[in-house]
Amino acid sequence: MLIAARNPLAYISFFDFTAWANLVHGLVMVAQSLMVMGFMYKMATDVAYCLVLAAGLWLLRPKGGEIRNK
């Protein structure tokens, strides 16, 4: 992630993958926390973290129109 942050346009697919992976992981955790008694607190901690991270990556990623050939 630190290497990709230096040149985000070259690593756009890495950022996309990371955003999608966190989104899917968060959604799977929602289902799991609803199925297991005593794990509802995970909705406000782990699940929220994954979903906020995915949203942040998606909002801050470079857009396709910003890609230029060097």
PDB file of N, CA, C and O in Angstrom:
ATOM      1  N   MET A   1       0.828  -1.179   0.000  1.00  0.00           N
ATOM      2  CA  MET A   1       0.000   0.000   0.000  1.00  0.00           C
ATOM      3  C   MET A   1       0.877   1.249   0.000  1.00  0.00           C
ATOM      4  O   MET A   1       0.548   2.236  -0.658  1.00  0.00           O
ATOM      5  N   LEU A   2       1.979   1.215   0.726  1.00  0.00           N
ATOM      6  CA  LEU A   2       2.875   2.378   0.752  1.00  0.00           C
ATOM      7  C   LEU A   2       3.553   2.596  -0.596  1.00  0.00           C
ATOM      8  O   LEU A   2       3.735   3.735  -1.025  1.00  0.00           O
ATOM      9  N   ILE A   3       3.923   1.518  -1.258  1.00  0.00           N
ATOM     10  CA  ILE A   3       4.538   1.641  -2.584  1.00  0.00           C
ATOM     11  C   ILE A   3       3.520   2.177  -3.583  1.00  0.00           C
ATOM     12  O   ILE A   3       3.841   3.033  -4.407  1.00  0.00           O
ATOM     13  N   ALA A   4       2.289   1.669  -3.506  1.00  0.00           N
ATOM     14  CA  ALA A   4       1.237   2.115  -4.421  1.00  0.00           C
ATOM     15  C   ALA A   4       0.857   3.570  -4.179  1.00  0.00           C
ATOM     16  O   ALA A   4       0.430   4.256  -5.107  1.00  0.00           O
ATOM     17  N   ALA A   5       1.003   4.047  -2.962  1.00  0.00           N
ATOM     18  CA  ALA A   5       0.649   5.433  -2.655  1.00  0.00           C
ATOM     19  C   ALA A   5       1.602   6.421  -3.320  1.00  0.00           C
ATOM     20  O   ALA A   5       1.237   7.573  -3.553  1.00  0.00           O
ATOM     21  N   ARG A   6       2.803   5.986  -3.622  1.00  0.00           N
ATOM     22  CA  ARG A   6       3.764   6.877  -4.280  1.00  0.00           C
ATOM     23  C   ARG A   6       3.379   7.167  -5.728  1.00  0.00           C
ATOM     24  O   ARG A   6       3.607   8.268  -6.231  1.00  0.00           O
ATOM     25  N   ASN A   7       2.795   6.175  -6.392  1.00  0.00           N
ATOM     26  CA  ASN A   7       2.391   6.331  -7.788  1.00  0.00           C
ATOM     27  C   ASN A   7       1.024   5.671  -7.972  1.00  0.00           C
ATOM     28  O   ASN A   7       0.946   4.571  -8.519  1.00  0.00           O
ATOM     29  N   PRO A   8      -0.054   6.321  -7.527  1.00  0.00           N
ATOM     30  CA  PRO A   8      -1.365   5.671  -7.517  1.00  0.00           C
ATOM     31  C   PRO A   8      -1.900   5.325  -8.898  1.00  0.00           C
ATOM     32  O   PRO A   8      -2.648   4.358  -9.038  1.00  0.00           O
ATOM     33  N   LEU A   9      -1.544   6.077  -9.902  1.00  0.00           N
ATOM     34  CA  LEU A   9      -2.044   5.776 -11.242  1.00  0.00           C
ATOM     35  C   LEU A   9      -1.506   4.459 -11.776  1.00  0.00           C
ATOM     36  O   LEU A   9      -2.180   3.793 -12.562  1.00  0.00           O
ATOM     37  N   ALA A  10      -0.326   4.077 -11.372  1.00  0.00           N
ATOM     38  CA  ALA A  10       0.256   2.817 -11.826  1.00  0.00           C
ATOM     39  C   ALA A  10      -0.338   1.620 -11.085  1.00  0.00           C
ATOM     40  O   ALA A  10      -0.230   0.488 -11.557  1.00  0.00           O
ATOM     41  N   TYR A  11      -0.960   1.855  -9.933  1.00  0.00           N
ATOM     42  CA  TYR A  11      -1.475   0.769  -9.101  1.00  0.00           C
ATOM     43  C   TYR A  11      -2.990   0.855  -8.920  1.00  0.00           C
ATOM     44  O   TYR A  11      -3.515   0.459  -7.879  1.00  0.00           O
ATOM     45  N   ILE A  12      -3.679   1.360  -9.910  1.00  0.00           N
ATOM     46  CA  ILE A  12      -5.124   1.551  -9.782  1.00  0.00           C
ATOM     47  C   ILE A  12      -5.853   0.226  -9.595  1.00  0.00           C
ATOM     48  O   ILE A  12      -6.831   0.165  -8.850  1.00  0.00           O
ATOM     49  N   SER A  13      -5.401  -0.825 -10.249  1.00  0.00           N
ATOM     50  CA  SER A  13      -6.064  -2.126 -10.086  1.00  0.00           C
ATOM     51  C   SER A  13      -5.854  -2.666  -8.671  1.00  0.00           C
ATOM     52  O   SER A  13      -6.725  -3.360  -8.146  1.00  0.00           O
ATOM     53  N   PHE A  14      -4.733  -2.367  -8.053  1.00  0.00           N
ATOM     54  CA  PHE A  14      -4.496  -2.770  -6.665  1.00  0.00           C
ATOM     55  C   PHE A  14      -5.473  -2.068  -5.733  1.00  0.00           C
ATOM     56  O   PHE A  14      -6.018  -2.692  -4.822  1.00  0.00           O
ATOM     57  N   PHE A  15      -5.698  -0.773  -5.953  1.00  0.00           N
ATOM     58  CA  PHE A  15      -6.650  -0.036  -5.130  1.00  0.00           C
ATOM     59  C   PHE A  15      -8.071  -0.554  -5.338  1.00  0.00           C
ATOM     60  O   PHE A  15      -8.840  -0.665  -4.384  1.00  0.00           O
ATOM     61  N   ASP A  16      -8.417  -0.871  -6.587  1.00  0.00           N
ATOM     62  CA  ASP A  16      -9.740  -1.428  -6.861  1.00  0.00           C
ATOM     63  C   ASP A  16      -9.924  -2.761  -6.144  1.00  0.00           C
ATOM     64  O   ASP A  16     -10.951  -2.991  -5.505  1.00  0.00           O
ATOM     65  N   PHE A  17      -8.934  -3.634  -6.252  1.00  0.00           N
ATOM     66  CA  PHE A  17      -9.016  -4.928  -5.591  1.00  0.00           C
ATOM     67  C   PHE A  17      -9.150  -4.769  -4.078  1.00  0.00           C
ATOM     68  O   PHE A  17      -9.955  -5.457  -3.449  1.00  0.00           O
ATOM     69  N   THR A  18      -8.371  -3.874  -3.500  1.00  0.00           N
ATOM     70  CA  THR A  18      -8.416  -3.668  -2.054  1.00  0.00           C
ATOM     71  C   THR A  18      -9.782  -3.147  -1.620  1.00  0.00           C
ATOM     72  O   THR A  18     -10.306  -3.577  -0.593  1.00  0.00           O
ATOM     73  N   ALA A  19     -10.359  -2.239  -2.379  1.00  0.00           N
ATOM     74  CA  ALA A  19     -11.683  -1.713  -2.051  1.00  0.00           C
ATOM     75  C   ALA A  19     -12.737  -2.810  -2.139  1.00  0.00           C
ATOM     76  O   ALA A  19     -13.557  -2.954  -1.232  1.00  0.00           O
ATOM     77  N   TRP A  20     -12.724  -3.583  -3.224  1.00  0.00           N
ATOM     78  CA  TRP A  20     -13.702  -4.664  -3.373  1.00  0.00           C
ATOM     79  C   TRP A  20     -13.514  -5.741  -2.313  1.00  0.00           C
ATOM     80  O   TRP A  20     -14.495  -6.265  -1.786  1.00  0.00           O
ATOM     81  N   ALA A  21     -12.278  -6.076  -1.996  1.00  0.00           N
ATOM     82  CA  ALA A  21     -12.023  -7.110  -0.986  1.00  0.00           C
ATOM     83  C   ALA A  21     -12.544  -6.673   0.380  1.00  0.00           C
ATOM     84  O   ALA A  21     -13.128  -7.482   1.101  1.00  0.00           O
ATOM     85  N   ASN A  22     -12.343  -5.411   0.746  1.00  0.00           N
ATOM     86  CA  ASN A  22     -12.851  -4.925   2.026  1.00  0.00           C
ATOM     87  C   ASN A  22     -14.373  -4.857   2.039  1.00  0.00           C
ATOM     88  O   ASN A  22     -14.994  -5.149   3.061  1.00  0.00           O
ATOM     89  N   LEU A  23     -14.977  -4.479   0.930  1.00  0.00           N
ATOM     90  CA  LEU A  23     -16.429  -4.435   0.851  1.00  0.00           C
ATOM     91  C   LEU A  23     -17.035  -5.827   1.022  1.00  0.00           C
ATOM     92  O   LEU A  23     -17.955  -6.017   1.818  1.00  0.00           O
ATOM     93  N   VAL A  24     -16.524  -6.784   0.281  1.00  0.00           N
ATOM     94  CA  VAL A  24     -17.045  -8.159   0.373  1.00  0.00           C
ATOM     95  C   VAL A  24     -16.790  -8.735   1.755  1.00  0.00           C
ATOM     96  O   VAL A  24     -17.661  -9.393   2.324  1.00  0.00           O
ATOM     97  N   HIS A  25     -15.621  -8.499   2.294  1.00  0.00           N
ATOM     98  CA  HIS A  25     -15.301  -8.996   3.633  1.00  0.00           C
ATOM     99  C   HIS A  25     -16.259  -8.400   4.669  1.00  0.00           C
ATOM    100  O   HIS A  25     -16.728  -9.109   5.559  1.00  0.00           O
ATOM    101  N   GLY A  26     -16.547  -7.113   4.556  1.00  0.00           N
ATOM    102  CA  GLY A  26     -17.480  -6.478   5.473  1.00  0.00           C
ATOM    103  C   GLY A  26     -18.884  -7.048   5.351  1.00  0.00           C
ATOM    104  O   GLY A  26     -19.559  -7.247   6.361  1.00  0.00           O
ATOM    105  N   LEU A  27     -19.334  -7.314   4.127  1.00  0.00           N
ATOM    106  CA  LEU A  27     -20.668  -7.875   3.936  1.00  0.00           C
ATOM    107  C   LEU A  27     -20.773  -9.303   4.454  1.00  0.00           C
ATOM    108  O   LEU A  27     -21.804  -9.689   5.004  1.00  0.00           O
ATOM    109  N   VAL A  28     -19.725 -10.082   4.285  1.00  0.00           N
ATOM    110  CA  VAL A  28     -19.713 -11.442   4.844  1.00  0.00           C
ATOM    111  C   VAL A  28     -19.753 -11.377   6.367  1.00  0.00           C
ATOM    112  O   VAL A  28     -20.421 -12.185   7.012  1.00  0.00           O
ATOM    113  N   MET A  29     -19.041 -10.420   6.932  1.00  0.00           N
ATOM    114  CA  MET A  29     -19.045 -10.278   8.388  1.00  0.00           C
ATOM    115  C   MET A  29     -20.405  -9.842   8.917  1.00  0.00           C
ATOM    116  O   MET A  29     -20.770 -10.196  10.038  1.00  0.00           O
ATOM    117  N   VAL A  30     -21.161  -9.079   8.129  1.00  0.00           N
ATOM    118  CA  VAL A  30     -22.521  -8.708   8.534  1.00  0.00           C
ATOM    119  C   VAL A  30     -23.357  -9.971   8.694  1.00  0.00           C
ATOM    120  O   VAL A  30     -24.028 -10.153   9.710  1.00  0.00           O
ATOM    121  N   ALA A  31     -23.316 -10.836   7.698  1.00  0.00           N
ATOM    122  CA  ALA A  31     -24.091 -12.080   7.761  1.00  0.00           C
ATOM    123  C   ALA A  31     -23.655 -12.944   8.938  1.00  0.00           C
ATOM    124  O   ALA A  31     -24.494 -13.507   9.642  1.00  0.00           O
ATOM    125  N   GLN A  32     -22.361 -13.049   9.151  1.00  0.00           N
ATOM    126  CA  GLN A  32     -21.862 -13.877  10.247  1.00  0.00           C
ATOM    127  C   GLN A  32     -22.230 -13.304  11.612  1.00  0.00           C
ATOM    128  O   GLN A  32     -22.550 -14.057  12.532  1.00  0.00           O
ATOM    129  N   SER A  33     -22.189 -11.996  11.750  1.00  0.00           N
ATOM    130  CA  SER A  33     -22.520 -11.414  13.053  1.00  0.00           C
ATOM    131  C   SER A  33     -24.008 -11.530  13.352  1.00  0.00           C
ATOM    132  O   SER A  33     -24.401 -11.565  14.518  1.00  0.00           O
ATOM    133  N   LEU A  34     -24.835 -11.590  12.324  1.00  0.00           N
ATOM    134  CA  LEU A  34     -26.274 -11.784  12.542  1.00  0.00           C
ATOM    135  C   LEU A  34     -26.601 -13.232  12.901  1.00  0.00           C
ATOM    136  O   LEU A  34     -27.589 -13.489  13.589  1.00  0.00           O
ATOM    137  N   MET A  35     -25.788 -14.169  12.445  1.00  0.00           N
ATOM    138  CA  MET A  35     -26.054 -15.588  12.693  1.00  0.00           C
ATOM    139  C   MET A  35     -25.582 -16.048  14.069  1.00  0.00           C
ATOM    140  O   MET A  35     -26.170 -16.966  14.641  1.00  0.00           O
ATOM    141  N   VAL A  36     -24.553 -15.442  14.600  1.00  0.00           N
ATOM    142  CA  VAL A  36     -23.958 -15.903  15.851  1.00  0.00           C
ATOM    143  C   VAL A  36     -24.411 -14.986  16.986  1.00  0.00           C
ATOM    144  O   VAL A  36     -24.228 -13.770  16.927  1.00  0.00           O
ATOM    145  N   MET A  37     -24.994 -15.576  18.004  1.00  0.00           N
ATOM    146  CA  MET A  37     -25.441 -14.791  19.162  1.00  0.00           C
ATOM    147  C   MET A  37     -24.222 -14.210  19.886  1.00  0.00           C
ATOM    148  O   MET A  37     -23.212 -14.894  20.053  1.00  0.00           O
ATOM    149  N   GLY A  38     -24.318 -12.975  20.305  1.00  0.00           N
ATOM    150  CA  GLY A  38     -23.235 -12.346  21.045  1.00  0.00           C
ATOM    151  C   GLY A  38     -22.225 -11.621  20.180  1.00  0.00           C
ATOM    152  O   GLY A  38     -21.252 -11.075  20.700  1.00  0.00           O
ATOM    153  N   PHE A  39     -22.430 -11.604  18.877  1.00  0.00           N
ATOM    154  CA  PHE A  39     -21.473 -10.943  17.992  1.00  0.00           C
ATOM    155  C   PHE A  39     -22.045  -9.697  17.331  1.00  0.00           C
ATOM    156  O   PHE A  39     -21.486  -9.211  16.348  1.00  0.00           O
ATOM    157  N   MET A  40     -23.154  -9.169  17.855  1.00  0.00           N
ATOM    158  CA  MET A  40     -23.740  -7.957  17.276  1.00  0.00           C
ATOM    159  C   MET A  40     -22.825  -6.740  17.453  1.00  0.00           C
ATOM    160  O   MET A  40     -22.900  -5.794  16.669  1.00  0.00           O
ATOM    161  N   TYR A  41     -21.970  -6.757  18.465  1.00  0.00           N
ATOM    162  CA  TYR A  41     -21.047  -5.629  18.657  1.00  0.00           C
ATOM    163  C   TYR A  41     -20.075  -5.507  17.489  1.00  0.00           C
ATOM    164  O   TYR A  41     -19.512  -4.434  17.268  1.00  0.00           O
ATOM    165  N   LYS A  42     -19.872  -6.573  16.748  1.00  0.00           N
ATOM    166  CA  LYS A  42     -18.968  -6.534  15.594  1.00  0.00           C
ATOM    167  C   LYS A  42     -19.474  -5.588  14.507  1.00  0.00           C
ATOM    168  O   LYS A  42     -18.700  -5.087  13.691  1.00  0.00           O
ATOM    169  N   MET A  43     -20.801  -5.349  14.510  1.00  0.00           N
ATOM    170  CA  MET A  43     -21.370  -4.442  13.502  1.00  0.00           C
ATOM    171  C   MET A  43     -20.825  -3.023  13.677  1.00  0.00           C
ATOM    172  O   MET A  43     -20.644  -2.301  12.697  1.00  0.00           O
ATOM    173  N   ALA A  44     -20.568  -2.630  14.909  1.00  0.00           N
ATOM    174  CA  ALA A  44     -20.086  -1.276  15.176  1.00  0.00           C
ATOM    175  C   ALA A  44     -18.565  -1.186  15.196  1.00  0.00           C
ATOM    176  O   ALA A  44     -18.019  -0.084  15.255  1.00  0.00           O
ATOM    177  N   THR A  45     -17.877  -2.306  15.149  1.00  0.00           N
ATOM    178  CA  THR A  45     -16.414  -2.269  15.216  1.00  0.00           C
ATOM    179  C   THR A  45     -15.811  -2.785  13.921  1.00  0.00           C
ATOM    180  O   THR A  45     -15.436  -1.991  13.058  1.00  0.00           O
ATOM    181  N   ASP A  46     -15.712  -4.074  13.770  1.00  0.00           N
ATOM    182  CA  ASP A  46     -15.013  -4.677  12.628  1.00  0.00           C
ATOM    183  C   ASP A  46     -15.723  -4.423  11.304  1.00  0.00           C
ATOM    184  O   ASP A  46     -15.086  -4.068  10.312  1.00  0.00           O
ATOM    185  N   VAL A  47     -17.033  -4.604  11.286  1.00  0.00           N
ATOM    186  CA  VAL A  47     -17.790  -4.417  10.049  1.00  0.00           C
ATOM    187  C   VAL A  47     -17.727  -2.962   9.606  1.00  0.00           C
ATOM    188  O   VAL A  47     -17.499  -2.675   8.431  1.00  0.00           O
ATOM    189  N   ALA A  48     -17.928  -2.055  10.540  1.00  0.00           N
ATOM    190  CA  ALA A  48     -17.874  -0.630  10.197  1.00  0.00           C
ATOM    191  C   ALA A  48     -16.497  -0.254   9.662  1.00  0.00           C
ATOM    192  O   ALA A  48     -16.389   0.526   8.716  1.00  0.00           O
ATOM    193  N   TYR A  49     -15.450  -0.801  10.260  1.00  0.00           N
ATOM    194  CA  TYR A  49     -14.093  -0.515   9.799  1.00  0.00           C
ATOM    195  C   TYR A  49     -13.913  -0.963   8.348  1.00  0.00           C
ATOM    196  O   TYR A  49     -13.402  -0.201   7.527  1.00  0.00           O
ATOM    197  N   CYS A  50     -14.321  -2.170   8.031  1.00  0.00           N
ATOM    198  CA  CYS A  50     -14.160  -2.696   6.665  1.00  0.00           C
ATOM    199  C   CYS A  50     -14.952  -1.869   5.657  1.00  0.00           C
ATOM    200  O   CYS A  50     -14.447  -1.550   4.581  1.00  0.00           O
ATOM    201  N   LEU A  51     -16.179  -1.524   5.998  1.00  0.00           N
ATOM    202  CA  LEU A  51     -17.020  -0.780   5.060  1.00  0.00           C
ATOM    203  C   LEU A  51     -16.549   0.665   4.882  1.00  0.00           C
ATOM    204  O   LEU A  51     -16.593   1.193   3.771  1.00  0.00           O
ATOM    205  N   VAL A  52     -16.104   1.301   5.949  1.00  0.00           N
ATOM    206  CA  VAL A  52     -15.580   2.667   5.837  1.00  0.00           C
ATOM    207  C   VAL A  52     -14.277   2.673   5.039  1.00  0.00           C
ATOM    208  O   VAL A  52     -14.046   3.575   4.234  1.00  0.00           O
ATOM    209  N   LEU A  53     -13.435   1.680   5.256  1.00  0.00           N
ATOM    210  CA  LEU A  53     -12.192   1.582   4.489  1.00  0.00           C
ATOM    211  C   LEU A  53     -12.476   1.385   3.006  1.00  0.00           C
ATOM    212  O   LEU A  53     -11.836   2.017   2.166  1.00  0.00           O
ATOM    213  N   ALA A  54     -13.423   0.519   2.675  1.00  0.00           N
ATOM    214  CA  ALA A  54     -13.780   0.295   1.271  1.00  0.00           C
ATOM    215  C   ALA A  54     -14.327   1.568   0.642  1.00  0.00           C
ATOM    216  O   ALA A  54     -13.960   1.910  -0.482  1.00  0.00           O
ATOM    217  N   ALA A  55     -15.196   2.269   1.352  1.00  0.00           N
ATOM    218  CA  ALA A  55     -15.765   3.516   0.832  1.00  0.00           C
ATOM    219  C   ALA A  55     -14.684   4.586   0.654  1.00  0.00           C
ATOM    220  O   ALA A  55     -14.679   5.311  -0.341  1.00  0.00           O
ATOM    221  N   GLY A  56     -13.779   4.677   1.614  1.00  0.00           N
ATOM    222  CA  GLY A  56     -12.702   5.648   1.514  1.00  0.00           C
ATOM    223  C   GLY A  56     -11.778   5.375   0.346  1.00  0.00           C
ATOM    224  O   GLY A  56     -11.381   6.300  -0.363  1.00  0.00           O
ATOM    225  N   LEU A  57     -11.436   4.128   0.142  1.00  0.00           N
ATOM    226  CA  LEU A  57     -10.590   3.778  -1.002  1.00  0.00           C
ATOM    227  C   LEU A  57     -11.292   4.079  -2.319  1.00  0.00           C
ATOM    228  O   LEU A  57     -10.673   4.566  -3.265  1.00  0.00           O
ATOM    229  N   TRP A  58     -12.579   3.788  -2.373  1.00  0.00           N
ATOM    230  CA  TRP A  58     -13.322   4.026  -3.612  1.00  0.00           C
ATOM    231  C   TRP A  58     -13.436   5.521  -3.899  1.00  0.00           C
ATOM    232  O   TRP A  58     -13.308   5.939  -5.050  1.00  0.00           O
ATOM    233  N   LEU A  59     -13.674   6.327  -2.870  1.00  0.00           N
ATOM    234  CA  LEU A  59     -13.835   7.767  -3.074  1.00  0.00           C
ATOM    235  C   LEU A  59     -12.518   8.475  -3.380  1.00  0.00           C
ATOM    236  O   LEU A  59     -12.504   9.461  -4.117  1.00  0.00           O
ATOM    237  N   LEU A  60     -11.420   7.987  -2.827  1.00  0.00           N
ATOM    238  CA  LEU A  60     -10.133   8.658  -2.993  1.00  0.00           C
ATOM    239  C   LEU A  60      -9.279   8.116  -4.129  1.00  0.00           C
ATOM    240  O   LEU A  60      -8.215   8.664  -4.416  1.00  0.00           O
ATOM    241  N   ARG A  61      -9.726   7.049  -4.780  1.00  0.00           N
ATOM    242  CA  ARG A  61      -8.930   6.474  -5.864  1.00  0.00           C
ATOM    243  C   ARG A  61      -8.908   7.411  -7.067  1.00  0.00           C
ATOM    244  O   ARG A  61      -9.866   8.150  -7.292  1.00  0.00           O
ATOM    245  N   PRO A  62      -7.827   7.387  -7.838  1.00  0.00           N
ATOM    246  CA  PRO A  62      -7.786   8.205  -9.054  1.00  0.00           C
ATOM    247  C   PRO A  62      -8.846   7.721 -10.038  1.00  0.00           C
ATOM    248  O   PRO A  62      -9.076   6.520 -10.175  1.00  0.00           O
ATOM    249  N   LYS A  63      -9.473   8.645 -10.704  1.00  0.00           N
ATOM    250  CA  LYS A  63     -10.500   8.293 -11.690  1.00  0.00           C
ATOM    251  C   LYS A  63      -9.840   7.863 -12.999  1.00  0.00           C
ATOM    252  O   LYS A  63      -8.676   8.181 -13.242  1.00  0.00           O
ATOM    253  N   GLY A  64     -10.573   7.147 -13.832  1.00  0.00           N
ATOM    254  CA  GLY A  64     -10.040   6.629 -15.084  1.00  0.00           C
ATOM    255  C   GLY A  64      -9.560   7.716 -16.033  1.00  0.00           C
ATOM    256  O   GLY A  64      -8.606   7.492 -16.777  1.00  0.00           O
ATOM    257  N   GLY A  65     -10.193   8.889 -16.029  1.00  0.00           N
ATOM    258  CA  GLY A  65      -9.814   9.970 -16.912  1.00  0.00           C
ATOM    259  C   GLY A  65      -8.495  10.622 -16.538  1.00  0.00           C
ATOM    260  O   GLY A  65      -7.921  11.371 -17.328  1.00  0.00           O
ATOM    261  N   GLU A  66      -8.015  10.340 -15.335  1.00  0.00           N
ATOM    262  CA  GLU A  66      -6.773  10.947 -14.877  1.00  0.00           C
ATOM    263  C   GLU A  66      -5.541  10.152 -15.320  1.00  0.00           C
ATOM    264  O   GLU A  66      -4.411  10.602 -15.127  1.00  0.00           O
ATOM    265  N   ILE A  67      -5.753   8.977 -15.911  1.00  0.00           N
ATOM    266  CA  ILE A  67      -4.625   8.128 -16.308  1.00  0.00           C
ATOM    267  C   ILE A  67      -4.018   8.681 -17.598  1.00  0.00           C
ATOM    268  O   ILE A  67      -4.706   8.896 -18.596  1.00  0.00           O
ATOM    269  N   ARG A  68      -2.722   8.899 -17.539  1.00  0.00           N
ATOM    270  CA  ARG A  68      -1.996   9.417 -18.709  1.00  0.00           C
ATOM    271  C   ARG A  68      -0.804   8.505 -18.992  1.00  0.00           C
ATOM    272  O   ARG A  68      -0.178   7.982 -18.070  1.00  0.00           O
ATOM    273  N   ASN A  69      -0.505   8.324 -20.240  1.00  0.00           N
ATOM    274  CA  ASN A  69       0.698   7.555 -20.618  1.00  0.00           C
ATOM    275  C   ASN A  69       1.918   8.452 -20.477  1.00  0.00           C
ATOM    276  O   ASN A  69       1.888   9.627 -20.845  1.00  0.00           O
ATOM    277  N   LYS A  70       2.985   7.885 -19.942  1.00  0.00           N
ATOM    278  CA  LYS A  70       4.213   8.668 -19.767  1.00  0.00           C
ATOM    279  C   LYS A  70       5.142   8.483 -20.934  1.00  0.00           C
ATOM    280  O   LYS A  70       6.226   9.066 -20.959  1.00  0.00           O
TER     281      LYS A  70
END
